Amino acid sequence: MGNIARLASAFGAIGIVGTAGVTSVDAQTAAACETFTVSSDGSARVVDYVDLAAPGPTPGDMRVGQRDLIDADGAEAGTYRWLLTQLPGDKLHGQMIFELPGGQLFAERLADAVRPTDDVGQVSISGHTAVITGGNGVFDDAHGTVTVVFDGIGATYRVNVRCG
């Protein structure tokens, strides 16, 4: 399978290709365009790896994934999708999409790769802060930051967003 086909397959496996639906219920939390926190316990997580060059982590390799999000009460709160691209010098560029009630938020980050590698031999990232680059729906004209804290396989996302 060629590189483009593998990448398209990975995106399709986690729903990035051909999906733009909002998949959650707690509109009250997200629609206010204020700081809120969502999390993932890691139980509903899909990750795919696209090794485009030499075996092992090399520039251009990608990690594509998705996590279901929950709010503080454990209720469904949306979906988080990401694409991490390996850069030279053990850096990773990340693109994030948060599908939340009423719209989507987009963010990007540059992070140091964490070694040792994770359970499948790919580099990963630790906690970091991403910049919100925009959004749609209730998040039209969004800006702010997303701070990510990992706790093993789960993660907490503190979204400090302003709109307009």
MDAnalysis code that builds the backbone (N, CA, C; Angstrom):
import MDAnalysis as mda
import numpy as np

u = mda.Universe.empty(492, n_residues=164, atom_resindex=np.repeat(np.arange(164), 3), trajectory=True)
u.add_TopologyAttr("name", ["N", "CA", "C"] * 164)
u.add_TopologyAttr("resid", np.arange(1, 165))
u.add_TopologyAttr("resname", ["MET", "GLY", "ASN", "ILE", "ALA", "ARG", "LEU", "ALA", "SER", "ALA", "PHE", "GLY", "ALA", "ILE", "GLY", "ILE", "VAL", "GLY", "THR", "ALA", "GLY", "VAL", "THR", "SER", "VAL", "ASP", "ALA", "GLN", "THR", "ALA", "ALA", "ALA", "CYS", "GLU", "THR", "PHE", "THR", "VAL", "SER", "SER", "ASP", "GLY", "SER", "ALA", "ARG", "VAL", "VAL", "ASP", "TYR", "VAL", "ASP", "LEU", "ALA", "ALA", "PRO", "GLY", "PRO", "THR", "PRO", "GLY", "ASP", "MET", "ARG", "VAL", "GLY", "GLN", "ARG", "ASP", "LEU", "ILE", "ASP", "ALA", "ASP", "GLY", "ALA", "GLU", "ALA", "GLY", "THR", "TYR", "ARG", "TRP", "LEU", "LEU", "THR", "GLN", "LEU", "PRO", "GLY", "ASP", "LYS", "LEU", "HIS", "GLY", "GLN", "MET", "ILE", "PHE", "GLU", "LEU", "PRO", "GLY", "GLY", "GLN", "LEU", "PHE", "ALA", "GLU", "ARG", "LEU", "ALA", "ASP", "ALA", "VAL", "ARG", "PRO", "THR", "ASP", "ASP", "VAL", "GLY", "GLN", "VAL", "SER", "ILE", "SER", "GLY", "HIS", "THR", "ALA", "VAL", "ILE", "THR", "GLY", "GLY", "ASN", "GLY", "VAL", "PHE", "ASP", "ASP", "ALA", "HIS", "GLY", "THR", "VAL", "THR", "VAL", "VAL", "PHE", "ASP", "GLY", "ILE", "GLY", "ALA", "THR", "TYR", "ARG", "VAL", "ASN", "VAL", "ARG", "CYS", "GLY"])
u.atoms.positions = np.array([
    [0.855, -1.169, 0.000],
    [0.000, 0.000, 0.000],
    [0.901, 1.232, 0.000],
    [0.602, 2.216, -0.837],
    [1.393, 3.438, -0.909],
    [1.174, 4.324, 0.302],
    [2.059, 5.302, 0.483],
    [1.987, 6.197, 1.636],
    [0.683, 6.968, 1.700],
    [0.217, 7.495, 0.570],
    [-1.033, 8.263, 0.548],
    [-2.200, 7.363, 0.922],
    [-2.224, 6.162, 0.397],
    [-3.298, 5.230, 0.722],
    [-3.273, 4.873, 2.204],
    [-2.067, 4.668, 2.783],
    [-1.972, 4.351, 4.216],
    [-2.463, 5.521, 5.057],
    [-2.116, 6.746, 4.661],
    [-2.560, 7.913, 5.403],
    [-4.077, 8.067, 5.313],
    [-4.633, 7.910, 4.128],
    [-6.085, 7.995, 3.966],
    [-6.783, 6.917, 4.776],
    [-6.211, 5.722, 4.802],
    [-6.782, 4.640, 5.598],
    [-6.762, 4.971, 7.082],
    [-5.662, 5.552, 7.550],
    [-5.557, 5.922, 8.959],
    [-6.577, 6.992, 9.317],
    [-6.713, 8.018, 8.469],
    [-7.697, 9.066, 8.727],
    [-9.104, 8.482, 8.737],
    [-9.392, 7.630, 7.777],
    [-10.715, 7.024, 7.716],
    [-11.011, 6.149, 8.916],
    [-9.989, 5.465, 9.435],
    [-10.181, 4.569, 10.581],
    [-10.623, 5.311, 11.821],
    [-10.208, 6.563, 11.958],
    [-10.616, 7.308, 13.147],
    [-11.684, 8.347, 12.842],
    [-12.178, 8.370, 11.609],
    [-13.300, 9.236, 11.287],
    [-12.933, 10.642, 10.873],
    [-11.669, 10.932, 10.567],
    [-11.320, 12.284, 10.146],
    [-11.787, 12.537, 8.725],
    [-11.757, 11.539, 7.864],
    [-12.208, 11.704, 6.496],
    [-13.709, 11.471, 6.451],
    [-14.433, 12.425, 5.911],
    [-15.858, 12.242, 5.685],
    [-16.732, 12.440, 6.898],
    [-16.238, 13.047, 7.949],
    [-17.094, 13.297, 9.101],
    [-16.889, 14.710, 9.603],
    [-17.966, 15.390, 9.855],
    [-17.881, 16.718, 10.443],
    [-18.962, 16.874, 11.498],
    [-19.584, 15.777, 11.901],
    [-20.684, 15.842, 12.840],
    [-20.249, 16.147, 14.250],
    [-21.138, 16.765, 14.983],
    [-20.907, 16.998, 16.398],
    [-21.484, 15.804, 17.126],
    [-20.699, 15.231, 18.056],
    [-21.084, 13.944, 18.610],
    [-21.228, 13.980, 20.125],
    [-21.855, 15.021, 20.683],
    [-21.975, 15.030, 22.127],
    [-23.212, 15.771, 22.588],
    [-23.363, 15.892, 23.917],
    [-24.614, 16.382, 24.460],
    [-24.528, 17.614, 25.347],
    [-23.423, 17.913, 25.982],
    [-23.377, 18.974, 26.975],
    [-23.100, 20.341, 26.369],
    [-24.090, 20.896, 25.658],
    [-23.923, 22.189, 24.988],
    [-23.741, 23.321, 25.987],
    [-24.289, 23.191, 27.175],
    [-24.193, 24.249, 28.172],
    [-22.739, 24.553, 28.541],
    [-21.907, 23.527, 28.636],
    [-20.506, 23.719, 29.007],
    [-19.743, 24.422, 27.911],
    [-19.860, 23.950, 26.672],
    [-19.021, 24.439, 25.590],
    [-19.532, 25.710, 24.943],
    [-20.827, 25.908, 24.846],
    [-21.381, 27.010, 24.071],
    [-21.076, 28.371, 24.665],
    [-20.680, 28.459, 25.910],
    [-20.451, 29.746, 26.565],
    [-19.163, 30.418, 26.110],
    [-18.294, 29.710, 25.391],
    [-17.005, 30.265, 24.964],
    [-16.236, 30.813, 26.153],
    [-16.167, 30.043, 27.189],
    [-15.399, 30.360, 28.385],
    [-14.525, 29.163, 28.703],
    [-13.711, 29.293, 29.723],
    [-12.841, 28.188, 30.113],
    [-13.668, 27.006, 30.595],
    [-13.352, 25.828, 30.087],
    [-14.000, 24.602, 30.547],
    [-12.989, 23.468, 30.484],
    [-13.296, 22.386, 31.151],
    [-12.407, 21.228, 31.192],
    [-13.183, 19.993, 30.761],
    [-12.571, 19.205, 29.890],
    [-13.093, 17.897, 29.512],
    [-11.954, 16.901, 29.677],
    [-12.289, 15.630, 29.694],
    [-11.236, 14.625, 29.869],
    [-11.558, 13.371, 29.079],
    [-10.573, 12.493, 29.045],
    [-10.713, 11.194, 28.412],
    [-10.076, 10.178, 29.340],
    [-10.792, 9.100, 29.612],
    [-10.195, 8.070, 30.470],
    [-9.363, 7.080, 29.659],
    [-9.318, 7.271, 28.347],
    [-8.510, 6.419, 27.490],
    [-9.192, 5.140, 27.062],
    [-10.381, 4.858, 27.582],
    [-11.042, 3.597, 27.235],
    [-11.620, 3.621, 25.823],
    [-12.004, 4.783, 25.343],
    [-12.539, 4.909, 23.984],
    [-11.529, 5.699, 23.162],
    [-10.449, 5.036, 22.792],
    [-9.346, 5.699, 22.097],
    [-8.939, 4.849, 20.907],
    [-8.678, 5.524, 19.792],
    [-8.194, 4.863, 18.586],
    [-6.937, 5.600, 18.152],
    [-5.864, 4.880, 17.872],
    [-4.621, 5.487, 17.403],
    [-4.091, 4.651, 16.249],
    [-3.638, 5.329, 15.206],
    [-3.010, 4.638, 14.090],
    [-1.690, 5.337, 13.798],
    [-0.708, 4.575, 13.327],
    [0.614, 5.095, 13.041],
    [0.907, 4.913, 11.564],
    [1.453, 5.948, 10.954],
    [1.824, 5.889, 9.549],
    [3.328, 6.120, 9.487],
    [4.063, 5.051, 9.227],
    [5.526, 5.107, 9.154],
    [5.903, 5.329, 7.697],
    [6.230, 6.570, 7.345],
    [6.426, 6.933, 5.944],
    [7.853, 6.760, 5.446],
    [8.804, 6.656, 6.322],
    [10.202, 6.590, 5.890],
    [10.830, 5.309, 6.445],
    [12.052, 5.414, 6.902],
    [12.746, 4.261, 7.481],
    [11.979, 3.762, 8.706],
    [12.121, 2.484, 9.029],
    [11.448, 1.960, 10.225],
    [11.833, 2.762, 11.468],
    [10.849, 2.946, 12.347],
    [11.081, 3.727, 13.558],
    [10.730, 5.184, 13.327],
    [10.756, 5.973, 14.382],
    [10.378, 7.381, 14.277],
    [11.361, 8.191, 13.428],
    [10.879, 8.726, 12.307],
    [11.679, 9.573, 11.428],
    [10.795, 10.719, 10.950],
    [11.393, 11.846, 10.537],
    [10.592, 12.976, 10.069],
    [9.583, 12.556, 9.003],
    [8.374, 13.048, 9.172],
    [7.285, 12.738, 8.254],
    [6.337, 11.671, 8.768],
    [6.783, 10.828, 9.691],
    [5.891, 9.819, 10.263],
    [4.736, 10.511, 10.983],
    [3.584, 9.836, 11.022],
    [2.395, 10.441, 11.612],
    [1.716, 9.511, 12.593],
    [1.104, 10.118, 13.583],
    [0.249, 9.433, 14.550],
    [-1.108, 10.112, 14.445],
    [-2.139, 9.345, 14.147],
    [-3.487, 9.853, 13.954],
    [-4.362, 9.207, 15.007],
    [-5.178, 10.008, 15.691],
    [-5.961, 9.405, 16.753],
    [-7.245, 10.127, 17.079],
    [-7.984, 9.487, 17.957],
    [-9.271, 10.005, 18.412],
    [-9.526, 9.516, 19.828],
    [-10.139, 10.360, 20.631],
    [-10.573, 10.003, 21.982],
    [-11.987, 10.535, 22.193],
    [-12.794, 9.762, 22.889],
    [-14.087, 10.272, 23.330],
    [-13.845, 11.120, 24.570],
    [-14.590, 12.219, 24.692],
    [-14.442, 13.135, 25.819],
    [-15.619, 13.011, 26.771],
    [-15.336, 13.232, 28.048],
    [-16.376, 13.245, 29.075],
    [-16.226, 14.520, 29.901],
    [-17.338, 14.941, 30.517],
    [-17.275, 16.109, 31.388],
    [-17.008, 15.659, 32.822],
    [-17.040, 16.594, 33.762],
    [-16.725, 16.296, 35.163],
    [-17.685, 15.283, 35.782],
    [-18.904, 15.192, 35.239],
    [-19.897, 14.237, 35.751],
    [-19.824, 12.884, 35.058],
    [-18.893, 12.739, 34.106],
    [-18.758, 11.484, 33.381],
    [-19.674, 11.363, 32.179],
    [-20.392, 12.445, 31.859],
    [-21.298, 12.422, 30.710],
    [-20.515, 12.658, 29.416],
    [-21.014, 12.106, 28.327],
    [-20.405, 12.304, 27.014],
    [-20.299, 13.798, 26.717],
    [-19.115, 14.242, 26.276],
    [-18.902, 15.674, 26.060],
    [-18.325, 16.003, 24.691],
    [-18.120, 15.024, 23.830],
    [-17.599, 15.312, 22.506],
    [-16.529, 14.334, 22.088],
    [-15.783, 14.725, 21.062],
    [-14.719, 13.892, 20.501],
    [-13.496, 14.755, 20.252],
    [-12.341, 14.212, 20.539],
    [-11.068, 14.880, 20.282],
    [-10.333, 14.054, 19.236],
    [-9.892, 14.713, 18.153],
    [-9.142, 14.040, 17.089],
    [-7.817, 14.767, 16.921],
    [-6.770, 14.018, 16.575],
    [-5.469, 14.663, 16.423],
    [-4.640, 14.030, 15.333],
    [-3.661, 14.811, 14.869],
    [-2.643, 14.359, 13.941],
    [-1.318, 14.894, 14.455],
    [-0.387, 14.011, 14.765],
    [0.972, 14.383, 15.168],
    [1.911, 14.011, 14.037],
    [2.754, 14.943, 13.639],
    [3.736, 14.688, 12.589],
    [5.126, 14.818, 13.181],
    [5.938, 13.785, 12.977],
    [7.323, 13.787, 13.454],
    [8.131, 14.789, 12.652],
    [8.863, 15.659, 13.341],
    [9.741, 16.641, 12.715],
    [11.187, 16.293, 13.037],
    [12.144, 16.898, 12.354],
    [13.552, 16.670, 12.708],
    [13.824, 17.137, 14.140],
    [14.821, 16.538, 14.757],
    [15.228, 16.977, 16.086],
    [14.291, 16.580, 17.201],
    [13.612, 15.459, 17.057],
    [12.699, 14.970, 18.094],
    [11.607, 15.967, 18.464],
    [11.098, 16.679, 17.483],
    [9.961, 17.584, 17.667],
    [8.744, 16.964, 16.999],
    [7.574, 17.291, 17.520],
    [6.315, 16.846, 16.940],
    [5.425, 18.059, 16.705],
    [4.798, 18.129, 15.530],
    [3.790, 19.145, 15.246],
    [2.438, 18.481, 15.393],
    [1.560, 19.091, 16.170],
    [0.252, 18.509, 16.399],
    [-0.877, 19.400, 15.949],
    [-1.862, 18.801, 15.305],
    [-3.093, 19.476, 14.949],
    [-4.210, 18.800, 15.718],
    [-5.085, 19.601, 16.329],
    [-6.127, 19.087, 17.194],
    [-7.489, 19.583, 16.721],
    [-8.492, 18.716, 16.791],
    [-9.872, 19.091, 16.514],
    [-10.707, 18.606, 17.695],
    [-11.419, 19.531, 18.325],
    [-12.357, 19.181, 19.384],
    [-13.753, 19.343, 18.816],
    [-14.488, 18.233, 18.692],
    [-15.877, 18.276, 18.238],
    [-16.728, 18.326, 19.493],
    [-17.368, 19.475, 19.701],
    [-18.115, 19.736, 20.927],
    [-19.527, 20.163, 20.579],
    [-20.409, 20.209, 21.555],
    [-21.774, 20.647, 21.274],
    [-21.790, 22.026, 20.617],
    [-22.400, 22.124, 19.477],
    [-22.553, 23.398, 18.808],
    [-21.428, 23.796, 17.879],
    [-20.332, 23.037, 17.817],
    [-19.266, 23.411, 16.913],
    [-17.963, 22.690, 17.177],
    [-16.944, 23.110, 16.453],
    [-15.615, 22.509, 16.562],
    [-14.599, 23.581, 16.912],
    [-13.558, 23.173, 17.657],
    [-12.406, 24.015, 17.959],
    [-11.185, 23.397, 17.302],
    [-10.308, 24.249, 16.764],
    [-9.079, 23.785, 16.124],
    [-7.887, 24.370, 16.870],
    [-6.869, 23.561, 17.099],
    [-5.681, 24.033, 17.817],
    [-4.444, 23.367, 17.219],
    [-3.292, 23.998, 17.445],
    [-2.012, 23.445, 16.991],
    [-0.979, 23.596, 18.088],
    [0.023, 22.714, 18.028],
    [1.096, 22.763, 19.015],
    [2.380, 22.226, 18.412],
    [3.481, 22.626, 19.005],
    [4.788, 22.089, 18.697],
    [5.318, 21.565, 20.022],
    [5.716, 20.313, 20.057],
    [6.131, 19.706, 21.324],
    [7.385, 18.872, 21.121],
    [8.101, 18.680, 22.208],
    [9.239, 17.769, 22.190],
    [8.723, 16.344, 22.252],
    [9.317, 15.474, 21.470],
    [8.973, 14.057, 21.529],
    [9.487, 13.492, 22.845],
    [8.714, 12.618, 23.424],
    [9.095, 11.995, 24.684],
    [9.715, 10.644, 24.395],
    [10.829, 10.374, 25.000],
    [11.464, 9.060, 24.923],
    [11.608, 8.555, 26.339],
    [11.499, 7.314, 26.665],
    [11.432, 6.225, 25.693],
    [10.092, 6.225, 24.954],
    [10.052, 5.463, 23.896],
    [8.861, 5.403, 23.067],
    [7.739, 4.702, 23.811],
    [6.532, 4.876, 23.308],
    [5.376, 4.262, 23.959],
    [5.290, 2.775, 23.626],
    [4.178, 2.170, 23.971],
    [4.012, 0.719, 23.870],
    [4.083, 0.164, 22.448],
    [3.962, 1.000, 21.451],
    [4.044, 0.493, 20.074],
    [5.293, 0.991, 19.365],
    [6.229, 1.537, 20.117],
    [7.494, 1.941, 19.535],
    [7.502, 3.298, 18.862],
    [6.482, 4.095, 19.073],
    [6.416, 5.430, 18.489],
    [6.680, 6.477, 19.562],
    [7.262, 7.602, 19.161],
    [7.443, 8.678, 20.124],
    [6.091, 9.289, 20.448],
    [5.987, 9.875, 21.603],
    [4.749, 10.486, 22.049],
    [5.071, 11.853, 22.626],
    [4.090, 12.499, 23.209],
    [4.305, 13.789, 23.852],
    [3.794, 13.725, 25.270],
    [4.315, 14.606, 26.108],
    [3.814, 14.710, 27.464],
    [2.864, 15.896, 27.508],
    [2.546, 16.374, 28.692],
    [1.656, 17.515, 28.812],
    [2.185, 18.711, 28.045],
    [1.282, 19.545, 27.536],
    [1.677, 20.682, 26.719],
    [0.519, 21.659, 26.615],
    [0.797, 22.813, 26.044],
    [-0.240, 23.804, 25.771],
    [-0.269, 24.061, 24.269],
    [-1.463, 24.049, 23.714],
    [-1.667, 24.301, 22.289],
    [-2.380, 25.637, 22.118],
    [-2.225, 26.226, 20.954],
    [-2.878, 27.496, 20.627],
    [-4.144, 27.201, 19.828],
    [-5.261, 27.765, 20.256],
    [-6.514, 27.631, 19.503],
    [-6.415, 28.530, 18.282],
    [-6.571, 27.936, 17.103],
    [-6.410, 28.673, 15.852],
    [-7.733, 29.039, 15.185],
    [-8.842, 28.578, 15.729],
    [-10.139, 28.918, 15.154],
    [-11.196, 27.922, 15.555],
    [-12.348, 28.066, 14.936],
    [-13.447, 27.169, 15.235],
    [-14.612, 27.452, 14.308],
    [-15.696, 26.720, 14.541],
    [-16.920, 26.959, 13.781],
    [-18.106, 26.796, 14.710],
    [-19.298, 27.111, 14.215],
    [-20.484, 27.059, 15.062],
    [-20.367, 28.070, 16.197],
    [-20.667, 27.651, 17.425],
    [-20.572, 28.571, 18.560],
    [-19.142, 29.019, 18.812],
    [-18.165, 28.329, 18.216],
    [-16.758, 28.680, 18.391],
    [-16.208, 29.499, 17.222],
    [-17.098, 30.097, 16.438],
    [-16.654, 30.923, 15.328],
    [-15.742, 32.026, 15.861],
    [-14.624, 32.230, 15.211],
    [-13.662, 33.266, 15.596],
    [-13.008, 32.978, 16.952],
    [-12.862, 31.713, 17.298],
    [-12.301, 31.319, 18.593],
    [-10.802, 31.583, 18.654],
    [-10.327, 31.877, 19.854],
    [-8.907, 32.007, 20.137],
    [-8.688, 31.635, 21.609],
    [-7.457, 31.317, 21.955],
    [-7.149, 30.936, 23.324],
    [-6.133, 29.819, 23.354],
    [-6.203, 28.991, 24.383],
    [-5.255, 27.890, 24.554],
    [-5.963, 26.639, 25.047],
    [-5.300, 25.496, 24.814],
    [-5.727, 24.208, 25.375],
    [-4.517, 23.640, 26.104],
    [-4.657, 23.398, 27.394],
    [-3.588, 22.781, 28.170],
    [-3.941, 21.318, 28.375],
    [-3.010, 20.446, 28.004],
    [-3.236, 19.000, 28.064],
    [-2.357, 18.407, 29.160],
    [-2.982, 17.616, 30.032],
    [-2.251, 16.913, 31.080],
    [-2.580, 15.432, 30.952],
    [-1.556, 14.617, 30.733],
    [-1.745, 13.171, 30.606],
    [-1.594, 12.507, 31.963],
    [-2.400, 11.480, 32.201],
    [-2.309, 10.698, 33.434],
    [-2.325, 9.217, 33.074],
    [-1.252, 8.771, 32.483],
    [-1.219, 7.400, 31.978],
    [-1.855, 7.384, 30.612],
    [-2.907, 6.596, 30.437],
    [-3.567, 6.519, 29.139],
    [-4.655, 7.585, 28.980],
    [-5.105, 8.173, 30.077],
    [-6.121, 9.211, 30.026],
    [-5.509, 10.592, 29.924],
    [-6.364, 11.606, 29.751],
    [-5.885, 12.980, 29.641],
    [-6.986, 13.944, 30.063],
    [-6.551, 15.116, 30.524],
    [-7.462, 16.206, 30.848],
    [-7.109, 17.382, 29.944],
    [-8.133, 18.045, 29.415],
    [-7.968, 19.161, 28.497],
    [-8.631, 20.392, 29.115],
    [-7.814, 21.367, 29.496],
    [-8.347, 22.641, 30.008],
    [-8.389, 23.603, 28.835],
    [-9.592, 23.941, 28.409],
    [-9.815, 24.749, 27.217],
    [-10.150, 26.186, 27.665],
    [-9.220, 27.094, 27.410],
    [-9.417, 28.502, 27.740],
    [-9.728, 29.212, 26.423],
    [-11.014, 29.318, 26.108],
    [-11.428, 29.808, 24.794],
    [-12.246, 31.086, 24.930],
    [-12.019, 31.986, 23.981],
    [-12.826, 33.190, 23.831],
    [-13.252, 33.247, 22.375],
    [-14.439, 33.741, 22.132],
    [-14.936, 33.824, 20.767],
    [-15.264, 35.271, 20.432],
    [-15.120, 35.591, 19.142],
    [-15.463, 36.921, 18.671],
    [-14.371, 37.936, 18.832],
])
